[in-house]
Amino acid sequence: MAINFFYREVLGRELDLKVSMKKEGRLPDPLSRQEVARLIQATTNRKHRVLMMTAYSAGLRLAELVRLRPHHIKADRMLIHVEQGKGRKDRYTLLSERLLRELRAYWREYRPLGAWLFMNEGGSGHVPNYTAARIFYRMKRRAGIIHGRGIHTLRHSFATHLLEAGVDLRTIQILMGHSSLNSTLKYLHITQKQLTNTPSPLDLLRLPRPGDVPE
């Protein structure tokens, strides 16, 4: 292959396909609505709960979540402004009424004094990525959820549940900040409503019922 020639003759080393080639065909593993509810209820820490609720209800990437600022919450328009997301692009996503109530209660309790909505423990910056990820894993264990991957699972769950609720792919693409619709189309493969409403070819065959099959 040309890529092997490039590595061997130009770079002077062999191409390790196991490391260099991107894995293909791996579908997201979203949580069900019931599992998301269990996850959110798996802690009494308001800050941790609101952090996870925000990630799920707005479909945010981890970096977008931890870098939210108070002025990004547009309560008058019921939107969240994602500033300089992936690809350094701005977008708007949903602000849930329930999340807004939770955010206001969180604000009254914590009164974050810095520029960030979710401050770190020392108050010197935003909550680190690894801390938010660790909170997710801890709450996931407490909720008894054994599937799914990292905190990005909440973003996958957001898209999947919107699709199951009948929201069109183009709208989901905009909310997720996907530059290509192909990135959004993958959720068609995992949407329960789409799959369960599709009959198996076996069910379309005219076969005798089990009790009618002669012995």
C-alpha angles and dihedrals in degrees: 000000000000092000091055090051090050093052095043102040103028104030095029096228140092122260113244101212092189090062103030105044117082117237112250133203099025108143125208116261105218126188122243120249089255091053092050089052091050091048093052091049093048094092139046091206105108095203093053092046094049091046091057093042090054093049092051102037094049100034093235130175114236094253090049092049098053093043097056115129126203093251090057088073104088100192094170091059097029091236137121117222111221104202119204097347124171110335088020090278128145122221142159125240137179125297108202117217089227091050091050090055090048092048091052091050090047090050092051091050101042104025094198106214100195133075095271130082093219108038126194121248094268094047092235098114145339123312107279121250092242092052093053090047091050091050089053093051092047093051091044091055092047090051091053093239111153103175132062125064130242131337088290084077088080090058090050089049091052092056095042094050092048090052091049089051090058101259110151122248095243092058091047090050090055094046092048094046094235112166091205129041088222088073090057096043091071089075089067087069094059104034109121094208092052092048100041092048090056111089120226113244087239090064090055094059120098100236131153116263115256092259091051096055109107116238 
